[in-house]
Amino acid sequence: QVHMVESGGGLVQAGGSLRLSCVPSEPSFSGHVTGWFRQAPGKEREFVAAIRWSGGITYYADSVKGRFTISRDNAKNTVYLQMNSLRPEDTAVYYCAAGINSGSNYYSPRQYAYWGQGTQVTVSS
């Protein structure tokens, strides 16, 4: 089963930056969309950002607009999440996920079939 592999999480002070990376476990894997979700303790998993592989159209949650940037490197088959101006409320496990269907509801976890284990992001005040 194909899964995603995240990296780049860590501990950062408020106002700092981190860049997360996501690659598929199978190098030949090709999806329709790659998204980032996050889940804090006691809270539901929430959408963060997504990028369509065809056209590179991006989508963002209101809570991260202007601070986070999702991008791709086709040569490396890698999707990145650049996180700037981090806040303590950004603390969560961040998950990368890929969807292969042509649906447009990129804000829902149900759009995505392949997930990673997650990488912890902790923002201290």
N, CA, C and O of each residue as an XYZ file, in Angstrom:
500
protein
N       0.840     -1.186      0.000
C       0.000      0.000      0.000
C       0.886      1.250      0.000
O       1.808      1.362      0.809
N       0.609      2.169     -0.891
C       1.341      3.421     -0.955
C       0.992      4.265      0.263
O      -0.167      4.344      0.670
N       1.995      4.881      0.828
C       1.762      5.837      1.896
C       2.683      7.026      1.699
O       3.608      6.986      0.887
N       2.420      8.077      2.447
C       3.213      9.287      2.349
C       4.194      9.348      3.514
O       3.949      8.783      4.580
N       5.299     10.037      3.292
C       6.336     10.159      4.301
C       6.616     11.633      4.543
O       7.072     12.339      3.644
N       6.342     12.097      5.758
C       6.555     13.490      6.120
C       7.865     13.655      6.881
O       8.340     12.732      7.543
N       8.426     14.831      6.774
C       9.609     15.173      7.548
C       9.658     16.681      7.739
O       8.957     17.425      7.054
N      10.479     17.120      8.662
C      10.698     18.543      8.860
C      10.071     19.128     10.105
O      10.275     20.306     10.400
N       9.319     18.341     10.838
C       8.711     18.845     12.056
C       9.749     19.084     13.134
O      10.891     18.635     13.036
N       9.330     19.795     14.159
C      10.235     20.077     15.251
C       9.672     21.112     16.186
O       8.484     21.433     16.146
N      10.536     21.628     17.024
C      10.177     22.644     18.005
C      10.686     23.992     17.527
O      11.848     24.133     17.146
N       9.809     24.975     17.552
C      10.170     26.313     17.111
C       9.462     27.331     17.996
O       8.371     27.072     18.504
N      10.079     28.471     18.175
C       9.461     29.542     18.946
C       8.422     30.272     18.110
O       8.490     30.289     16.881
N       7.470     30.869     18.792
C       6.458     31.663     18.103
C       7.117     32.712     17.216
O       8.075     33.376     17.613
N       6.585     32.845     16.014
C       7.150     33.761     15.045
C       8.181     33.128     14.131
O       8.597     33.733     13.143
N       8.591     31.925     14.455
C       9.580     31.233     13.667
C       8.983     30.504     12.479
O       7.792     30.621     12.190
N       9.835     29.748     11.795
C       9.428     29.065     10.576
C       9.895     27.621     10.566
O      10.893     27.267     11.194
N       9.162     26.806      9.852
C       9.528     25.432      9.574
C       9.084     25.099      8.165
O       8.127     25.677      7.650
N       9.780     24.168      7.547
C       9.354     23.661      6.257
C       9.188     22.156      6.336
O      10.131     21.425      6.640
N       7.987     21.708      6.060
C       7.684     20.294      6.037
C       7.805     19.762      4.618
O       7.536     20.471      3.649
N       8.213     18.504      4.510
C       8.339     17.852      3.216
C       7.503     16.589      3.204
O       7.290     15.956      4.238
N       7.037     16.234      2.028
C       6.214     15.048      1.860
C       6.587     14.350      0.565
O       6.600     14.962     -0.503
N       6.890     13.067      0.672
C       7.187     12.257     -0.504
C       6.403     10.955     -0.405
O       6.131     10.483      0.699
N       6.040     10.373     -1.529
C       5.373      9.070     -1.481
C       6.368      7.952     -1.241
O       7.539      8.057     -1.605
N       5.895      6.889     -0.631
C       6.759      5.743     -0.389
C       7.150      5.048     -1.682
O       8.203      4.413     -1.755
N       6.319      5.163     -2.690
C       6.593      4.615     -3.999
C       6.941      5.753     -4.945
O       6.086      6.585     -5.246
N       8.190      5.804     -5.424
C       8.605      6.933     -6.264
C       7.770      7.136     -7.516
O       7.652      8.262     -8.000
N       7.193      6.079     -8.047
C       6.409      6.189     -9.267
C       4.979      6.649     -9.012
O       4.221      6.863     -9.958
N       4.604      6.802     -7.752
C       3.242      7.192     -7.425
C       2.925      8.582     -7.956
O       3.732      9.506     -7.848
N       1.754      8.708     -8.521
C       1.287      9.987     -9.032
C      -0.147     10.187     -8.584
O      -0.995      9.316     -8.782
N      -0.416     11.328     -7.984
C      -1.744     11.620     -7.487
C      -2.384     12.806     -8.166
O      -1.780     13.472     -9.006
N      -3.605     13.049     -7.787
C      -4.345     14.197     -8.289
C      -4.124     15.426     -7.418
O      -4.020     16.545     -7.920
N      -4.052     15.204     -6.106
C      -3.891     16.303     -5.174
C      -3.114     15.825     -3.956
O      -3.244     14.675     -3.538
N      -2.322     16.697     -3.402
C      -1.641     16.431     -2.149
C      -2.062     17.487     -1.140
O      -2.050     18.682     -1.434
N      -2.428     17.043      0.031
C      -2.885     17.963      1.059
C      -2.136     17.796      2.358
O      -1.519     16.764      2.621
N      -2.204     18.826      3.154
C      -1.680     18.806      4.516
C      -2.837     19.008      5.488
O      -3.667     19.901      5.317
N      -2.871     18.171      6.494
C      -3.837     18.273      7.572
C      -3.081     18.301      8.891
O      -1.910     17.929      8.956
N      -3.755     18.742      9.930
C      -3.126     18.733     11.239
C      -4.146     18.353     12.298
O      -5.349     18.560     12.138
N      -3.637     17.796     13.371
C      -4.498     17.378     14.461
C      -3.808     17.641     15.788
O      -2.722     17.129     16.056
N      -4.452     18.440     16.600
C      -3.976     18.727     17.938
C      -4.673     17.803     18.930
O      -5.762     17.306     18.639
N      -4.074     17.562     20.088
C      -4.706     16.685     21.075
C      -6.114     17.140     21.425
O      -6.348     18.314     21.714
N      -7.041     16.203     21.396
C      -8.416     16.500     21.744
C      -9.213     17.206     20.673
O     -10.370     17.559     20.902
N      -8.632     17.420     19.516
C      -9.319     18.115     18.440
C      -9.405     17.238     17.201
O      -8.646     16.283     17.039
N     -10.340     17.582     16.335
C     -10.489     16.851     15.088
C      -9.401     17.247     14.103
O      -8.827     18.333     14.178
N      -9.140     16.347     13.191
C      -8.190     16.641     12.137
C      -8.743     17.747     11.244
O      -9.902     17.695     10.831
N      -7.923     18.739     10.950
C      -8.381     19.865     10.167
C      -7.498     20.104      8.948
O      -6.299     19.826      8.955
N      -8.120     20.618      7.923
C      -7.435     20.931      6.683
C      -6.493     22.107      6.860
O      -6.809     23.065      7.567
N      -5.335     22.034      6.219
C      -4.364     23.117      6.260
C      -4.152     23.711      4.868
O      -4.356     24.907      4.662
N      -3.744     22.879      3.923
C      -3.453     23.354      2.574
C      -3.440     22.170      1.623
O      -3.285     21.023      2.042
N      -3.605     22.457      0.347
C      -3.560     21.417     -0.672
C      -3.054     21.997     -1.975
O      -3.158     23.199     -2.219
N      -2.510     21.135     -2.804
C      -2.034     21.543     -4.115
C      -2.389     20.472     -5.131
O      -2.191     19.280     -4.896
N      -2.912     20.913     -6.253
C      -3.208     20.003     -7.349
C      -1.962     19.802     -8.185
O      -1.274     20.763     -8.528
N      -1.671     18.551     -8.515
C      -0.487     18.265     -9.305
C      -0.614     18.768    -10.729
O       0.382     19.152    -11.342
N      -1.814     18.770    -11.257
C      -2.058     19.305    -12.584
C      -2.476     20.758    -12.459
O      -3.586     21.058    -12.018
N      -1.585     21.656    -12.847
C      -1.873     23.071    -12.781
C      -1.318     23.777    -11.570
O      -1.112     24.990    -11.602
N      -1.071     23.041    -10.495
C      -0.473     23.629     -9.313
C      -1.377     24.563     -8.537
O      -0.887     25.395     -7.774
N      -2.679     24.449     -8.708
C      -3.611     25.294     -7.970
C      -3.544     24.939     -6.489
O      -3.483     23.766     -6.121
N      -3.555     25.954     -5.661
C      -3.414     25.750     -4.223
C      -4.660     26.182     -3.473
O      -5.448     26.997     -3.953
N      -4.819     25.617     -2.285
C      -5.950     25.891     -1.421
C      -5.437     25.998      0.009
O      -4.541     25.257      0.412
N      -6.012     26.925      0.773
C      -5.559     27.148      2.135
C      -6.723     27.316      3.085
O      -7.767     27.862      2.730
N      -6.525     26.839      4.295
C      -7.452     27.159      5.361
C      -7.300     28.628      5.727
O      -6.206     29.185      5.637
N      -8.391     29.250      6.136
C      -8.338     30.659      6.496
C      -7.324     30.928      7.607
O      -6.707     31.993      7.644
N      -7.157     29.978      8.496
C      -6.288     30.174      9.639
C      -4.808     30.262      9.278
O      -4.001     30.720     10.087
N      -4.446     29.828      8.072
C      -3.036     29.830      7.690
C      -2.746     30.702      6.478
O      -1.585     30.843      6.093
N      -3.752     31.280      5.878
C      -3.542     32.128      4.710
C      -2.603     33.280      5.048
O      -2.743     33.942      6.077
N      -1.651     33.499      4.162
C      -0.678     34.556      4.371
C       0.509     34.144      5.198
O       1.501     34.872      5.259
N       0.435     32.989      5.839
C       1.533     32.500      6.670
C       2.156     31.220      6.122
O       3.372     31.041      6.193
N       1.334     30.336      5.579
C       1.806     29.061      5.066
C       1.776     29.070      3.546
O       0.921     29.713      2.937
N       2.708     28.359      2.941
C       2.750     28.218      1.498
C       2.993     26.761      1.138
O       3.958     26.154      1.601
N       2.124     26.207      0.317
C       2.315     24.853     -0.172
C       2.901     24.929     -1.574
O       2.495     25.767     -2.378
N       3.843     24.066     -1.861
C       4.503     24.073     -3.152
C       4.930     22.664     -3.525
O       4.840     21.740     -2.716
N       5.387     22.513     -4.737
C       5.807     21.199     -5.210
C       7.108     21.296     -5.979
O       7.439     22.338     -6.545
N       7.840     20.199     -5.991
C       9.035     20.051     -6.793
C       8.846     18.759     -7.574
O       9.059     17.666     -7.048
N       8.449     18.892     -8.817
C       8.140     17.716     -9.613
C       9.351     16.807     -9.820
O       9.216     15.584     -9.858
N      10.525     17.406     -9.952
C      11.728     16.618    -10.165
C      12.014     15.699     -8.989
O      12.533     14.597     -9.164
N      11.675     16.154     -7.795
C      11.902     15.362     -6.587
C      10.656     14.636     -6.120
O      10.693     13.897     -5.137
N       9.552     14.845     -6.822
C       8.270     14.265     -6.431
C       7.962     14.587     -4.968
O       7.559     13.722     -4.191
N       8.163     15.840     -4.624
C       8.051     16.287     -3.245
C       7.099     17.469     -3.139
O       7.098     18.361     -3.987
N       6.301     17.463     -2.099
C       5.446     18.590     -1.765
C       5.933     19.184     -0.454
O       6.263     18.458      0.484
N       5.975     20.499     -0.397
C       6.454     21.204      0.776
C       5.348     22.036      1.400
O       4.409     22.464      0.729
N       5.481     22.250      2.681
C       4.639     23.201      3.387
C       5.558     24.139      4.146
O       6.116     23.778      5.182
N       5.710     25.338      3.624
C       6.505     26.358      4.293
C       5.611     27.079      5.290
O       4.590     27.656      4.919
N       5.998     27.041      6.541
C       5.199     27.621      7.608
C       5.973     28.775      8.232
O       7.030     28.575      8.830
N       5.447     29.965      8.090
C       6.055     31.161      8.651
C       5.142     31.762      9.711
O       3.960     31.429      9.800
N       5.711     32.644     10.501
C       4.954     33.331     11.548
C       4.154     32.347     12.388
O       2.966     32.546     12.641
N       4.811     31.303     12.807
C       4.129     30.248     13.544
C       3.619     30.736     14.893
O       4.234     31.573     15.554
N       2.494     30.193     15.268
C       1.828     30.530     16.519
C       1.669     29.282     17.367
O       1.647     28.174     16.831
N       1.557     29.436     18.682
C       1.345     28.259     19.528
C       0.144     27.425     19.105
O       0.164     26.202     19.244
N      -0.892     28.060     18.594
C      -2.069     27.329     18.159
C      -1.834     26.507     16.898
O      -2.700     25.728     16.499
N      -0.676     26.671     16.267
C      -0.312     25.825     15.140
C       0.248     24.482     15.597
O       0.464     23.589     14.778
N       0.481     24.338     16.876
C       1.021     23.095     17.415
C       0.078     21.934     17.126
O      -1.101     21.974     17.478
N       0.610     20.904     16.485
C      -0.192     19.752     16.107
C       0.705     18.729     15.432
O       1.865     19.001     15.125
N       0.148     17.557     15.211
C       0.771     16.599     14.316
C       0.294     16.926     12.910
O      -0.908     17.017     12.659
N       1.222     17.099     12.015
C       0.900     17.451     10.638
C       0.998     16.222      9.753
O       2.004     15.512      9.770
N      -0.042     15.978      8.989
C      -0.130     14.821      8.124
C      -0.161     15.235      6.660
O      -0.831     16.197      6.285
N       0.564     14.503      5.854
C       0.500     14.652      4.416
C      -0.389     13.548      3.859
O      -0.352     12.413      4.333
N      -1.176     13.882      2.863
C      -2.075     12.911      2.270
C      -2.204     13.160      0.777
O      -2.061     14.288      0.305
N      -2.474     12.093      0.046
C      -2.629     12.180     -1.394
C      -3.964     11.600     -1.818
O      -4.414     10.584     -1.288
N      -4.584     12.253     -2.773
C      -5.808     11.771     -3.368
C      -5.599     11.502     -4.835
O      -4.843     12.208     -5.504
N      -6.262     10.488     -5.335
C      -6.082     10.114     -6.730
C      -7.323     10.332     -7.577
O      -7.246     10.257     -8.803
N      -8.458     10.599     -6.960
C      -9.651     10.853     -7.748
C      -9.694     12.311     -8.176
O      -8.848     13.115     -7.783
N     -10.692     12.639     -8.986
C     -10.793     13.982     -9.553
C     -11.752     14.878     -8.788
O     -12.195     15.896     -9.321
N     -12.077     14.529     -7.571
C     -12.966     15.335     -6.770
C     -12.382     16.698     -6.469
O     -11.188     16.934     -6.656
N     -13.231     17.584     -6.004
C     -12.811     18.956     -5.746
C     -12.935     19.377     -4.289
O     -12.597     20.511     -3.950
N     -13.409     18.498     -3.427
C     -13.557     18.821     -2.016
C     -12.242     18.561     -1.297
O     -12.121     17.622     -0.511
N     -11.274     19.398     -1.575
C      -9.931     19.213     -1.038
C      -9.826     19.527      0.447
O      -8.790     19.271      1.060
N     -10.871     20.069      1.025
C     -10.862     20.427      2.427
C     -11.228     19.257      3.328
O     -11.086     19.345      4.547
N     -11.692     18.176      2.745
C     -12.152     17.034      3.513
C     -11.131     15.910      3.501
O     -10.587     15.583      2.446
N     -10.860     15.310      4.660
C      -9.967     14.139      4.673
C     -10.453     13.005      3.796
O      -9.655     12.184      3.342
N     -11.754     12.949      3.551
C     -12.309     11.880      2.733
C     -11.888     11.977      1.277
O     -12.069     11.022      0.521
N     -11.334     13.104      0.872
C     -10.818     13.270     -0.477
C      -9.505     12.509     -0.669
O      -9.077     12.287     -1.802
N      -8.874     12.116      0.415
C      -7.527     11.569      0.364
C      -7.493     10.110      0.800
O      -8.089      9.735      1.810
N      -6.791      9.299      0.027
C      -6.746      7.868      0.280
C      -5.435      7.400      0.896
O      -5.394      6.346      1.531
N      -4.374      8.160      0.719
C      -3.056      7.734      1.156
C      -2.479      8.755      2.122
O      -2.385      9.944      1.817
N      -2.097      8.266      3.288
C      -1.673      9.130      4.387
C      -0.308      8.761      4.925
O       0.145      7.623      4.795
N       0.336      9.737      5.529
C       1.573      9.492      6.241
C       1.326      9.325      7.721
O       0.194      9.450      8.187
N       2.377      9.044      8.458
C       2.285      8.866      9.901
C       2.192     10.180     10.657
O       1.746     10.210     11.804
N       2.605     11.248     10.031
C       2.561     12.548     10.658
C       3.907     12.965     11.214
O       4.755     12.132     11.531
N       4.083     14.264     11.324
C       5.282     14.828     11.922
C       4.861     15.906     12.915
O       4.004     16.738     12.620
N       5.469     15.879     14.084
C       5.068     16.779     15.155
C       5.645     18.169     14.942
O       6.839     18.331     14.689
N       4.785     19.164     15.049
C       5.188     20.562     15.041
C       4.769     21.167     16.370
O       3.589     21.152     16.720
N       5.721     21.694     17.100
C       5.442     22.316     18.382
C       5.945     23.747     18.362
O       7.118     23.998     18.085
N       5.062     24.674     18.655
C       5.393     26.089     18.660
C       5.279     26.598     20.086
O       4.201     26.562     20.680
N       6.369     27.062     20.623
C       6.389     27.560     21.985
C       6.143     29.056     22.007
O       6.499     29.771     21.070
N       5.532     29.519     23.083
C       5.233     30.936     23.227
C       6.391     31.689     23.848
O       6.306     32.902     24.042
